[in-house]
Amino acid sequence: MCWGGHPDQAPLPFALAALFARLLHAVSPWLQQVNTHLVISPHLSVRLAAMAGIALMLFLFWRASFLLARRPGVMPSDPLGAGAPVTDPLARSPIQAC
């Protein structure tokens, strides 16, 4: 089985890229009225879709790691009492460890 990027093997990425290309191509005339030097080609819109997908993936990975690290069961207990206090930077309240 070859995963060489044929549309019949994985149609979802190609469909999403085509949808994003059509959306940005439809918005392109309006953007050219605002800024005459801005031209969005279908190739550029697919690149923007890929960048947005990667940025979304990285943000969701960071958020999942952050929430996992805040769980009390994941944090080790400090046997010597010399560690830094565990506080939540968002709420500024200590997290209770089990």
Secondary structure, DSSP 4 states (H G I P E B T S, - for coil): ---S--TTT-HHHHHHHHHHHHHHHHHHHHHHHH-TT----HHHHHHHHHHHHHHHHHHHHHHHHHHHHH-TTTSPP-SSS-SPP-B-TTT-SBPPP-
